[in-house]
Amino acid sequence: MQLAQRIPVTDVSAWLGHNDINTTYQIYGHLVEEAWDRALEVMETAYPRPSAPSAHRGSR
């Protein structure tokens, strides 16, 4: 439930008493797959792609 609510896996690992975050990730990693999508969305918002130059340049 914590991972589904976007609590960092590092925190969940500590709360569960796992000595190694890889243990937590191996067991519960499938629950954080959406994190990649969220990370991409955050990066695209922070660093939008420049728009392509317009084919119409106007008259001189």
PDB file with one MODEL, atoms N, CA, C and O in Angstrom:
MODEL        1
ATOM      1  N   MET A   1       0.822  -1.191   0.000  1.00  0.00           N
ATOM      2  CA  MET A   1       0.000   0.000   0.000  1.00  0.00           C
ATOM      3  C   MET A   1       0.868   1.258   0.000  1.00  0.00           C
ATOM      4  O   MET A   1       0.538   2.248  -0.653  1.00  0.00           O
ATOM      5  N   GLN A   2       1.962   1.212   0.726  1.00  0.00           N
ATOM      6  CA  GLN A   2       2.824   2.389   0.782  1.00  0.00           C
ATOM      7  C   GLN A   2       3.435   2.696  -0.576  1.00  0.00           C
ATOM      8  O   GLN A   2       3.496   3.855  -0.985  1.00  0.00           O
ATOM      9  N   LEU A   3       3.883   1.675  -1.266  1.00  0.00           N
ATOM     10  CA  LEU A   3       4.469   1.896  -2.588  1.00  0.00           C
ATOM     11  C   LEU A   3       3.417   2.410  -3.565  1.00  0.00           C
ATOM     12  O   LEU A   3       3.708   3.266  -4.400  1.00  0.00           O
ATOM     13  N   ALA A   4       2.219   1.899  -3.465  1.00  0.00           N
ATOM     14  CA  ALA A   4       1.150   2.356  -4.342  1.00  0.00           C
ATOM     15  C   ALA A   4       0.804   3.819  -4.071  1.00  0.00           C
ATOM     16  O   ALA A   4       0.285   4.507  -4.950  1.00  0.00           O
ATOM     17  N   GLN A   5       1.085   4.290  -2.874  1.00  0.00           N
ATOM     18  CA  GLN A   5       0.832   5.684  -2.518  1.00  0.00           C
ATOM     19  C   GLN A   5       2.073   6.558  -2.726  1.00  0.00           C
ATOM     20  O   GLN A   5       2.152   7.687  -2.242  1.00  0.00           O
ATOM     21  N   ARG A   6       3.031   6.001  -3.458  1.00  0.00           N
ATOM     22  CA  ARG A   6       4.240   6.712  -3.868  1.00  0.00           C
ATOM     23  C   ARG A   6       5.216   7.014  -2.732  1.00  0.00           C
ATOM     24  O   ARG A   6       5.985   7.972  -2.808  1.00  0.00           O
ATOM     25  N   ILE A   7       5.182   6.198  -1.681  1.00  0.00           N
ATOM     26  CA  ILE A   7       6.206   6.285  -0.648  1.00  0.00           C
ATOM     27  C   ILE A   7       7.479   5.684  -1.262  1.00  0.00           C
ATOM     28  O   ILE A   7       7.420   4.606  -1.855  1.00  0.00           O
ATOM     29  N   PRO A   8       8.626   6.364  -1.130  1.00  0.00           N
ATOM     30  CA  PRO A   8       9.849   5.839  -1.742  1.00  0.00           C
ATOM     31  C   PRO A   8      10.197   4.430  -1.258  1.00  0.00           C
ATOM     32  O   PRO A   8      10.041   4.105  -0.080  1.00  0.00           O
ATOM     33  N   VAL A   9      10.666   3.611  -2.182  1.00  0.00           N
ATOM     34  CA  VAL A   9      11.013   2.225  -1.859  1.00  0.00           C
ATOM     35  C   VAL A   9      12.108   2.176  -0.790  1.00  0.00           C
ATOM     36  O   VAL A   9      12.176   1.216  -0.023  1.00  0.00           O
ATOM     37  N   THR A  10      12.956   3.190  -0.731  1.00  0.00           N
ATOM     38  CA  THR A  10      13.991   3.221   0.308  1.00  0.00           C
ATOM     39  C   THR A  10      13.367   3.313   1.693  1.00  0.00           C
ATOM     40  O   THR A  10      13.831   2.663   2.630  1.00  0.00           O
ATOM     41  N   ASP A  11      12.321   4.116   1.825  1.00  0.00           N
ATOM     42  CA  ASP A  11      11.642   4.240   3.117  1.00  0.00           C
ATOM     43  C   ASP A  11      10.919   2.943   3.482  1.00  0.00           C
ATOM     44  O   ASP A  11      10.987   2.481   4.621  1.00  0.00           O
ATOM     45  N   VAL A  12      10.237   2.371   2.512  1.00  0.00           N
ATOM     46  CA  VAL A  12       9.520   1.121   2.758  1.00  0.00           C
ATOM     47  C   VAL A  12      10.507   0.035   3.180  1.00  0.00           C
ATOM     48  O   VAL A  12      10.225  -0.738   4.096  1.00  0.00           O
ATOM     49  N   SER A  13      11.641  -0.026   2.530  1.00  0.00           N
ATOM     50  CA  SER A  13      12.663  -1.011   2.859  1.00  0.00           C
ATOM     51  C   SER A  13      13.123  -0.868   4.309  1.00  0.00           C
ATOM     52  O   SER A  13      13.263  -1.859   5.025  1.00  0.00           O
ATOM     53  N   ALA A  14      13.355   0.370   4.730  1.00  0.00           N
ATOM     54  CA  ALA A  14      13.784   0.613   6.107  1.00  0.00           C
ATOM     55  C   ALA A  14      12.700   0.207   7.097  1.00  0.00           C
ATOM     56  O   ALA A  14      12.989  -0.418   8.117  1.00  0.00           O
ATOM     57  N   TRP A  15      11.444   0.563   6.794  1.00  0.00           N
ATOM     58  CA  TRP A  15      10.338   0.229   7.696  1.00  0.00           C
ATOM     59  C   TRP A  15      10.139  -1.273   7.816  1.00  0.00           C
ATOM     60  O   TRP A  15       9.750  -1.773   8.871  1.00  0.00           O
ATOM     61  N   LEU A  16      10.407  -1.995   6.725  1.00  0.00           N
ATOM     62  CA  LEU A  16      10.251  -3.447   6.750  1.00  0.00           C
ATOM     63  C   LEU A  16      11.433  -4.144   7.406  1.00  0.00           C
ATOM     64  O   LEU A  16      11.386  -5.344   7.676  1.00  0.00           O
ATOM     65  N   GLY A  17      12.491  -3.388   7.660  1.00  0.00           N
ATOM     66  CA  GLY A  17      13.664  -3.967   8.318  1.00  0.00           C
ATOM     67  C   GLY A  17      14.578  -4.736   7.384  1.00  0.00           C
ATOM     68  O   GLY A  17      15.382  -5.553   7.833  1.00  0.00           O
ATOM     69  N   HIS A  18      14.458  -4.481   6.083  1.00  0.00           N
ATOM     70  CA  HIS A  18      15.346  -5.157   5.131  1.00  0.00           C
ATOM     71  C   HIS A  18      16.729  -4.524   5.203  1.00  0.00           C
ATOM     72  O   HIS A  18      16.860  -3.300   5.218  1.00  0.00           O
ATOM     73  N   ASN A  19      17.755  -5.361   5.246  1.00  0.00           N
ATOM     74  CA  ASN A  19      19.133  -4.867   5.291  1.00  0.00           C
ATOM     75  C   ASN A  19      19.588  -4.319   3.954  1.00  0.00           C
ATOM     76  O   ASN A  19      20.524  -3.522   3.890  1.00  0.00           O
ATOM     77  N   ASP A  20      18.935  -4.738   2.899  1.00  0.00           N
ATOM     78  CA  ASP A  20      19.337  -4.367   1.550  1.00  0.00           C
ATOM     79  C   ASP A  20      18.092  -3.973   0.761  1.00  0.00           C
ATOM     80  O   ASP A  20      17.114  -4.719   0.726  1.00  0.00           O
ATOM     81  N   ILE A  21      18.130  -2.804   0.130  1.00  0.00           N
ATOM     82  CA  ILE A  21      16.978  -2.342  -0.654  1.00  0.00           C
ATOM     83  C   ILE A  21      16.658  -3.308  -1.791  1.00  0.00           C
ATOM     84  O   ILE A  21      15.513  -3.378  -2.239  1.00  0.00           O
ATOM     85  N   ASN A  22      17.653  -4.049  -2.260  1.00  0.00           N
ATOM     86  CA  ASN A  22      17.402  -5.013  -3.336  1.00  0.00           C
ATOM     87  C   ASN A  22      16.416  -6.094  -2.901  1.00  0.00           C
ATOM     88  O   ASN A  22      15.648  -6.600  -3.719  1.00  0.00           O
ATOM     89  N   THR A  23      16.434  -6.449  -1.617  1.00  0.00           N
ATOM     90  CA  THR A  23      15.467  -7.416  -1.106  1.00  0.00           C
ATOM     91  C   THR A  23      14.055  -6.877  -1.300  1.00  0.00           C
ATOM     92  O   THR A  23      13.176  -7.575  -1.806  1.00  0.00           O
ATOM     93  N   THR A  24      13.851  -5.640  -0.898  1.00  0.00           N
ATOM     94  CA  THR A  24      12.539  -5.002  -1.033  1.00  0.00           C
ATOM     95  C   THR A  24      12.146  -4.916  -2.496  1.00  0.00           C
ATOM     96  O   THR A  24      11.010  -5.216  -2.864  1.00  0.00           O
ATOM     97  N   TYR A  25      13.091  -4.506  -3.324  1.00  0.00           N
ATOM     98  CA  TYR A  25      12.784  -4.337  -4.750  1.00  0.00           C
ATOM     99  C   TYR A  25      12.455  -5.675  -5.405  1.00  0.00           C
ATOM    100  O   TYR A  25      11.559  -5.748  -6.245  1.00  0.00           O
ATOM    101  N   GLN A  26      13.181  -6.745  -5.025  1.00  0.00           N
ATOM    102  CA  GLN A  26      12.904  -8.056  -5.613  1.00  0.00           C
ATOM    103  C   GLN A  26      11.513  -8.551  -5.254  1.00  0.00           C
ATOM    104  O   GLN A  26      10.854  -9.208  -6.059  1.00  0.00           O
ATOM    105  N   ILE A  27      11.069  -8.236  -4.044  1.00  0.00           N
ATOM    106  CA  ILE A  27       9.755  -8.702  -3.593  1.00  0.00           C
ATOM    107  C   ILE A  27       8.635  -7.798  -4.091  1.00  0.00           C
ATOM    108  O   ILE A  27       7.591  -8.277  -4.535  1.00  0.00           O
ATOM    109  N   TYR A  28       8.859  -6.482  -4.015  1.00  0.00           N
ATOM    110  CA  TYR A  28       7.783  -5.526  -4.270  1.00  0.00           C
ATOM    111  C   TYR A  28       8.026  -4.625  -5.478  1.00  0.00           C
ATOM    112  O   TYR A  28       7.245  -3.705  -5.723  1.00  0.00           O
ATOM    113  N   GLY A  29       9.077  -4.869  -6.222  1.00  0.00           N
ATOM    114  CA  GLY A  29       9.444  -4.006  -7.341  1.00  0.00           C
ATOM    115  C   GLY A  29       8.352  -3.831  -8.375  1.00  0.00           C
ATOM    116  O   GLY A  29       8.249  -2.773  -8.996  1.00  0.00           O
ATOM    117  N   HIS A  30       7.541  -4.846  -8.566  1.00  0.00           N
ATOM    118  CA  HIS A  30       6.450  -4.744  -9.549  1.00  0.00           C
ATOM    119  C   HIS A  30       5.444  -3.670  -9.166  1.00  0.00           C
ATOM    120  O   HIS A  30       4.663  -3.227 -10.007  1.00  0.00           O
ATOM    121  N   LEU A  31       5.454  -3.255  -7.927  1.00  0.00           N
ATOM    122  CA  LEU A  31       4.510  -2.235  -7.475  1.00  0.00           C
ATOM    123  C   LEU A  31       4.994  -0.815  -7.753  1.00  0.00           C
ATOM    124  O   LEU A  31       4.234   0.140  -7.593  1.00  0.00           O
ATOM    125  N   VAL A  32       6.253  -0.668  -8.169  1.00  0.00           N
ATOM    126  CA  VAL A  32       6.779   0.670  -8.428  1.00  0.00           C
ATOM    127  C   VAL A  32       7.082   0.906  -9.903  1.00  0.00           C
ATOM    128  O   VAL A  32       7.755   1.879 -10.243  1.00  0.00           O
ATOM    129  N   GLU A  33       6.603   0.044 -10.774  1.00  0.00           N
ATOM    130  CA  GLU A  33       6.857   0.201 -12.202  1.00  0.00           C
ATOM    131  C   GLU A  33       6.320   1.520 -12.732  1.00  0.00           C
ATOM    132  O   GLU A  33       6.900   2.099 -13.650  1.00  0.00           O
ATOM    133  N   GLU A  34       5.226   2.001 -12.168  1.00  0.00           N
ATOM    134  CA  GLU A  34       4.672   3.272 -12.629  1.00  0.00           C
ATOM    135  C   GLU A  34       5.616   4.430 -12.333  1.00  0.00           C
ATOM    136  O   GLU A  34       5.455   5.517 -12.887  1.00  0.00           O
ATOM    137  N   ALA A  35       6.582   4.210 -11.478  1.00  0.00           N
ATOM    138  CA  ALA A  35       7.532   5.277 -11.155  1.00  0.00           C
ATOM    139  C   ALA A  35       8.285   5.737 -12.396  1.00  0.00           C
ATOM    140  O   ALA A  35       8.599   6.921 -12.513  1.00  0.00           O
ATOM    141  N   TRP A  36       8.581   4.841 -13.318  1.00  0.00           N
ATOM    142  CA  TRP A  36       9.267   5.230 -14.544  1.00  0.00           C
ATOM    143  C   TRP A  36       8.409   6.208 -15.346  1.00  0.00           C
ATOM    144  O   TRP A  36       8.915   7.198 -15.875  1.00  0.00           O
ATOM    145  N   ASP A  37       7.119   5.927 -15.431  1.00  0.00           N
ATOM    146  CA  ASP A  37       6.207   6.809 -16.162  1.00  0.00           C
ATOM    147  C   ASP A  37       6.118   8.167 -15.481  1.00  0.00           C
ATOM    148  O   ASP A  37       6.118   9.201 -16.149  1.00  0.00           O
ATOM    149  N   ARG A  38       6.042   8.167 -14.147  1.00  0.00           N
ATOM    150  CA  ARG A  38       5.970   9.433 -13.414  1.00  0.00           C
ATOM    151  C   ARG A  38       7.256  10.221 -13.596  1.00  0.00           C
ATOM    152  O   ARG A  38       7.215  11.436 -13.787  1.00  0.00           O
ATOM    153  N   ALA A  39       8.401   9.542 -13.540  1.00  0.00           N
ATOM    154  CA  ALA A  39       9.689  10.221 -13.699  1.00  0.00           C
ATOM    155  C   ALA A  39       9.790  10.855 -15.083  1.00  0.00           C
ATOM    156  O   ALA A  39      10.258  11.986 -15.216  1.00  0.00           O
ATOM    157  N   LEU A  40       9.357  10.138 -16.103  1.00  0.00           N
ATOM    158  CA  LEU A  40       9.381  10.672 -17.460  1.00  0.00           C
ATOM    159  C   LEU A  40       8.480  11.894 -17.570  1.00  0.00           C
ATOM    160  O   LEU A  40       8.851  12.894 -18.186  1.00  0.00           O
ATOM    161  N   GLU A  41       7.303  11.810 -16.975  1.00  0.00           N
ATOM    162  CA  GLU A  41       6.370  12.936 -17.007  1.00  0.00           C
ATOM    163  C   GLU A  41       6.961  14.163 -16.315  1.00  0.00           C
ATOM    164  O   GLU A  41       6.833  15.280 -16.816  1.00  0.00           O
ATOM    165  N   VAL A  42       7.598  13.962 -15.184  1.00  0.00           N
ATOM    166  CA  VAL A  42       8.222  15.074 -14.456  1.00  0.00           C
ATOM    167  C   VAL A  42       9.335  15.704 -15.285  1.00  0.00           C
ATOM    168  O   VAL A  42       9.438  16.928 -15.369  1.00  0.00           O
ATOM    169  N   MET A  43      10.164  14.867 -15.894  1.00  0.00           N
ATOM    170  CA  MET A  43      11.274  15.382 -16.702  1.00  0.00           C
ATOM    171  C   MET A  43      10.762  16.120 -17.933  1.00  0.00           C
ATOM    172  O   MET A  43      11.306  17.163 -18.295  1.00  0.00           O
ATOM    173  N   GLU A  44       9.724  15.597 -18.580  1.00  0.00           N
ATOM    174  CA  GLU A  44       9.184  16.263 -19.758  1.00  0.00           C
ATOM    175  C   GLU A  44       8.529  17.596 -19.397  1.00  0.00           C
ATOM    176  O   GLU A  44       8.549  18.536 -20.191  1.00  0.00           O
ATOM    177  N   THR A  45       7.953  17.674 -18.209  1.00  0.00           N
ATOM    178  CA  THR A  45       7.372  18.936 -17.752  1.00  0.00           C
ATOM    179  C   THR A  45       8.469  19.944 -17.430  1.00  0.00           C
ATOM    180  O   THR A  45       8.365  21.119 -17.780  1.00  0.00           O
ATOM    181  N   ALA A  46       9.505  19.482 -16.769  1.00  0.00           N
ATOM    182  CA  ALA A  46      10.599  20.371 -16.370  1.00  0.00           C
ATOM    183  C   ALA A  46      11.448  20.809 -17.566  1.00  0.00           C
ATOM    184  O   ALA A  46      11.927  21.942 -17.615  1.00  0.00           O
ATOM    185  N   TYR A  47      11.624  19.919 -18.508  1.00  0.00           N
ATOM    186  CA  TYR A  47      12.467  20.193 -19.673  1.00  0.00           C
ATOM    187  C   TYR A  47      11.699  19.889 -20.954  1.00  0.00           C
ATOM    188  O   TYR A  47      11.972  18.884 -21.611  1.00  0.00           O
ATOM    189  N   PRO A  48      10.750  20.735 -21.315  1.00  0.00           N
ATOM    190  CA  PRO A  48       9.962  20.458 -22.528  1.00  0.00           C
ATOM    191  C   PRO A  48      10.839  20.452 -23.776  1.00  0.00           C
ATOM    192  O   PRO A  48      11.828  21.179 -23.865  1.00  0.00           O
ATOM    193  N   ARG A  49      10.464  19.639 -24.708  1.00  0.00           N
ATOM    194  CA  ARG A  49      11.197  19.576 -25.975  1.00  0.00           C
ATOM    195  C   ARG A  49      10.939  20.861 -26.749  1.00  0.00           C
ATOM    196  O   ARG A  49       9.813  21.358 -26.778  1.00  0.00           O
ATOM    197  N   PRO A  50      11.976  21.395 -27.372  1.00  0.00           N
ATOM    198  CA  PRO A  50      11.749  22.605 -28.177  1.00  0.00           C
ATOM    199  C   PRO A  50      10.847  22.279 -29.352  1.00  0.00           C
ATOM    200  O   PRO A  50      10.922  21.191 -29.923  1.00  0.00           O
ATOM    201  N   SER A  51       9.999  23.224 -29.706  1.00  0.00           N
ATOM    202  CA  SER A  51       9.113  22.986 -30.833  1.00  0.00           C
ATOM    203  C   SER A  51       9.914  23.063 -32.124  1.00  0.00           C
ATOM    204  O   SER A  51      10.916  23.771 -32.218  1.00  0.00           O
ATOM    205  N   ALA A  52       9.448  22.322 -33.106  1.00  0.00           N
ATOM    206  CA  ALA A  52      10.113  22.289 -34.404  1.00  0.00           C
ATOM    207  C   ALA A  52       9.982  23.655 -35.077  1.00  0.00           C
ATOM    208  O   ALA A  52       8.970  24.336 -34.912  1.00  0.00           O
ATOM    209  N   PRO A  53      10.996  24.053 -35.830  1.00  0.00           N
ATOM    210  CA  PRO A  53      10.897  25.332 -36.554  1.00  0.00           C
ATOM    211  C   PRO A  53       9.727  25.303 -37.537  1.00  0.00           C
ATOM    212  O   PRO A  53       9.437  24.275 -38.149  1.00  0.00           O
ATOM    213  N   SER A  54       9.086  26.410 -37.670  1.00  0.00           N
ATOM    214  CA  SER A  54       7.945  26.503 -38.559  1.00  0.00           C
ATOM    215  C   SER A  54       8.400  26.533 -40.012  1.00  0.00           C
ATOM    216  O   SER A  54       9.419  27.140 -40.341  1.00  0.00           O
ATOM    217  N   ALA A  55       7.630  25.868 -40.885  1.00  0.00           N
ATOM    218  CA  ALA A  55       7.938  25.847 -42.315  1.00  0.00           C
ATOM    219  C   ALA A  55       7.623  27.214 -42.925  1.00  0.00           C
ATOM    220  O   ALA A  55       8.218  27.588 -43.936  1.00  0.00           O
ATOM    221  N   HIS A  56       6.716  27.946 -42.339  1.00  0.00           N
ATOM    222  CA  HIS A  56       6.315  29.267 -42.834  1.00  0.00           C
ATOM    223  C   HIS A  56       7.156  30.319 -42.122  1.00  0.00           C
ATOM    224  O   HIS A  56       7.070  30.459 -40.902  1.00  0.00           O
ATOM    225  N   ARG A  57       7.955  31.049 -42.863  1.00  0.00           N
ATOM    226  CA  ARG A  57       8.827  32.031 -42.245  1.00  0.00           C
ATOM    227  C   ARG A  57       8.344  33.453 -42.424  1.00  0.00           C
ATOM    228  O   ARG A  57       8.962  34.384 -41.909  1.00  0.00           O
ATOM    229  N   GLY A  58       7.256  33.636 -43.140  1.00  0.00           N
ATOM    230  CA  GLY A  58       6.732  34.984 -43.327  1.00  0.00           C
ATOM    231  C   GLY A  58       7.435  35.705 -44.470  1.00  0.00           C
ATOM    232  O   GLY A  58       8.434  35.226 -45.006  1.00  0.00           O
ATOM    233  N   SER A  59       6.901  36.852 -44.828  1.00  0.00           N
ATOM    234  CA  SER A  59       7.437  37.633 -45.955  1.00  0.00           C
ATOM    235  C   SER A  59       8.437  38.639 -45.462  1.00  0.00           C
ATOM    236  O   SER A  59       8.387  39.085 -44.316  1.00  0.00           O
ATOM    237  N   ARG A  60       9.362  38.997 -46.355  1.00  0.00           N
ATOM    238  CA  ARG A  60      10.332  40.043 -46.021  1.00  0.00           C
ATOM    239  C   ARG A  60      10.048  41.282 -46.776  1.00  0.00           C
ATOM    240  O   ARG A  60      10.761  42.274 -46.626  1.00  0.00           O
TER     241      ARG A  60
ENDMDL
END
